[in-house]
Amino acid sequence: MLFLPVSDDSPRRRVPAVTYGLVALCVLVFLWQLDQGARAQQAIALAYGMVPAVLFGEAELPRHLQLVPAWATLVTSMFLHGGWLHLIGNMVYLWLFGRGVEGALGAARYLVFYLLCGIAAGLTQAIIDPASELPMLGASGAIAGTLGGYLVLYPRGNVVLFIWIIILVRFVTVPAVLLLGLWFLMQLVSGLVAAPGEGGVAFWAHVGGFVLGALLVPVFRRPDVAMLQPRRSRPFAAAPPRRRGPWG
């Protein structure tokens, strides 16, 4: 079963250079990770990933892995990923939802917004599980902030989902408030039921990033951009038919 957002109806004001740049940077960093050996990849994750116990001074990395200050890993960890699926899933969401939010904030403010959400996400995860010695990697906390901002800006917007269930393939238009609201609820419930110290998905980072993104958008948006913007397309409509070529 696969559900993947592929397009939305948010307004396009200008080329989202920061969004495209962040996607490109994450891909380049991941390719650099892959170019290292397995042992070096583990060292990179520890040196540049956010380790809560190290961040709060409860543990210390070996000297050869102390390449950046512990606080700086709240930023460096955003650009590392643990595998192709991790990278692709994050980049699809960043590419799709980042364009609309960047257009509403402007390039410079969106970059600051994105980094602040990522830092808040990492801090939230670290505060919830301060003794963890597992490195947190990935852009998902910052992207969660983008999702929170998108929901405040375009709650009546619609997103086209690609759905693949065994042999069933469909494109379905769903309300953004439904998609993102359910996503946030899943992160919150998963965070509440997950045992502290477990590896895997950093659910509380997603929650923290999403909440801060929703709170920051009213402050960071451009003066001419309204919040709670009106609907631009019909929800639950079938995907538009393919245009025919010149030969029918």
C-alpha positions in Angstrom: 0.0 0.0 0.0 1.4 3.4 -1.0 0.0 6.9 -0.5 2.1 9.7 -2.0 1.2 13.4 -2.5 2.1 14.4 -6.0 0.6 17.9 -6.5 -1.4 20.7 -4.7 -3.4 23.8 -5.6 -1.5 26.4 -3.6 -0.7 29.6 -5.6 2.7 29.8 -7.4 4.1 33.3 -6.8 7.7 32.8 -7.8 10.3 30.1 -8.3 10.8 28.4 -4.9 14.6 28.6 -5.1 15.2 27.8 -1.4 12.9 24.7 -1.5 14.7 23.4 -4.6 18.1 24.3 -3.0 17.3 22.4 0.2 16.2 19.3 -1.8 19.4 19.5 -3.9 21.6 19.9 -0.8 20.0 16.9 1.0 20.4 14.7 -2.1 24.1 15.7 -2.5 24.8 15.1 1.2 23.2 11.7 1.0 25.2 10.8 -2.1 28.3 11.8 -0.2 27.2 9.5 2.7 26.8 6.6 0.3 30.3 7.2 -1.1 31.7 6.4 2.3 32.3 2.9 3.7 29.8 1.3 6.1 32.0 2.2 9.1 32.5 5.8 7.9 28.7 6.2 7.5 28.2 5.2 11.1 30.8 7.7 12.2 29.1 10.4 10.1 25.8 9.7 11.8 27.4 10.0 15.2 29.5 13.0 14.5 26.8 15.1 12.6 23.6 13.5 13.9 21.8 14.9 16.9 22.5 12.6 19.9 20.3 13.8 22.9 22.7 12.5 25.6 25.6 14.3 23.9 23.6 17.5 23.4 22.8 17.7 27.1 26.3 16.7 28.3 25.2 13.3 29.7 27.5 11.5 27.3 30.6 12.3 25.2 31.6 11.1 21.7 35.1 9.8 21.1 37.5 12.6 20.4 37.8 11.8 16.7 34.1 12.2 16.3 33.8 15.6 17.9 33.9 17.4 14.6 31.3 20.1 15.4 29.9 21.4 18.7 27.0 19.4 20.1 24.5 22.3 19.6 25.5 22.5 15.9 24.2 19.0 15.3 20.7 20.4 15.6 21.4 21.9 12.2 23.7 19.3 10.6 21.4 16.4 11.4 18.7 17.9 9.1 20.8 17.2 6.0 21.6 13.5 6.8 19.4 10.6 5.9 19.4 6.9 6.8 18.5 5.4 3.4 16.9 5.9 0.1 13.3 5.6 1.3 14.0 8.0 4.1 15.4 10.5 1.7 12.8 10.2 -1.0 9.8 10.4 1.3 11.2 13.5 3.0 12.1 15.2 -0.3 8.7 14.6 -1.9 7.0 16.3 1.1 9.5 19.1 1.1 9.2 19.7 -2.6 5.4 19.6 -2.6 4.6 21.6 0.5 7.7 23.8 0.7 6.8 25.6 -2.6 3.5 27.0 -1.2 5.0 28.0 2.1 8.1 29.6 0.5 5.9 31.6 -1.8 3.9 33.0 1.2 7.0 33.8 3.2 9.6 34.8 0.7 13.0 33.0 0.2 15.0 34.5 3.0 12.3 34.2 5.7 11.4 30.7 4.5 15.0 29.6 5.0 15.1 31.0 8.6 11.6 29.5 9.2 12.8 26.0 8.0 15.9 26.0 10.1 14.1 27.2 13.2 11.5 24.5 12.8 14.2 21.9 12.4 16.0 23.1 15.5 12.8 23.0 17.5 12.0 19.5 16.3 15.4 18.2 17.4 15.1 19.9 20.8 11.6 18.5 21.3 12.9 15.0 20.6 15.9 15.5 22.8 13.8 16.8 25.7 11.4 13.9 25.5 14.2 11.3 25.5 17.3 13.1 26.9 19.2 9.9 27.8 19.1 8.5 24.2 22.5 7.8 22.7 21.0 7.1 19.2 21.7 9.8 16.6 18.6 11.6 15.1 19.0 12.1 11.3 16.8 13.6 8.7 14.9 16.7 7.5 11.5 15.5 8.7 11.3 17.7 11.7 11.9 20.9 9.6 9.5 19.5 7.0 6.9 19.0 9.7 7.2 22.7 10.4 6.6 23.4 6.7 3.5 21.1 6.9 2.2 23.1 10.0 2.7 26.4 8.2 1.0 25.1 5.1 -2.0 24.0 7.1 -2.4 27.5 8.5 -2.0 29.2 5.2 -4.0 26.8 3.0 -6.5 24.8 5.2 -9.0 24.8 2.4 -6.4 23.7 -0.1 -6.4 20.3 -1.8 -3.7 17.8 -2.5 -3.6 15.1 -5.2 -2.6 11.7 -3.7 -1.2 8.8 -5.7 -2.7 5.7 -4.2 -1.4 2.2 -5.0 -3.0 -0.8 -3.3 -1.9 -4.1 -4.8 -3.3 -3.7 -8.3 -5.4 -0.6 -7.7 -3.9 2.6 -8.8 -5.7 5.9 -8.4 -5.2 9.7 -8.2 -7.5 11.2 -5.6 -7.9 14.9 -4.6 -8.2 15.2 -0.8 -8.5 18.3 1.5 -5.1 19.5 2.9 -6.7 19.8 6.3 -7.7 16.1 6.3 -4.3 14.9 5.0 -2.1 17.0 7.3 -4.5 16.8 10.3 -4.4 13.0 10.1 -0.7 13.0 9.6 -0.2 15.2 12.7 -2.6 13.0 14.8 -0.6 9.9 13.8 2.7 11.4 14.9 1.2 12.5 18.2 -0.4 9.1 19.0 2.7 7.3 17.9 4.8 9.5 20.1 2.6 8.8 23.1 2.6 5.0 22.7 6.3 4.6 21.7 8.6 3.5 24.6 11.4 5.9 25.4 14.8 4.8 24.1 13.4 3.0 21.1 15.1 3.7 17.8 13.2 4.4 14.6 11.0 7.4 13.8 11.4 10.5 15.9 7.7 11.2 16.3 8.1 14.0 18.9 10.4 15.8 16.5 7.6 15.8 14.0 5.2 17.1 16.6 7.5 19.9 17.8 8.3 21.0 14.3 4.7 21.0 13.1 3.5 23.0 16.1 6.2 25.6 15.8 5.6 25.9 12.0 1.9 26.6 12.6 2.8 29.3 15.2 5.6 31.0 13.2 3.7 31.4 9.9 1.6 34.4 11.0 4.8 36.2 12.0 7.0 35.2 9.0 4.4 35.5 6.2 4.7 38.4 3.7 2.3 41.3 4.6 0.3 40.8 1.4 -0.4 37.1 2.1 -3.5 36.1 4.0 -3.8 33.1 6.3 -6.7 30.6 6.0 -6.8 31.2 2.2 -10.0 30.2 0.3 -10.5 27.0 -1.7 -9.1 26.8 -5.2 -10.3 23.4 -6.3 -12.9 20.7 -5.4 -11.9 18.0 -3.0 -12.4 14.3 -3.8 -12.6 15.1 -7.5 -11.1 12.7 -9.9 -7.7 13.6 -11.4 -8.0 15.7 -14.5 -7.9 13.7 -17.7 -4.7 13.5 -19.7 -4.4 15.9 -22.5 -4.4 14.3 -25.9 -1.4 14.8 -28.2 -1.6 16.2 -31.8 -2.5 12.8 -33.1 -5.6 12.2 -30.9 
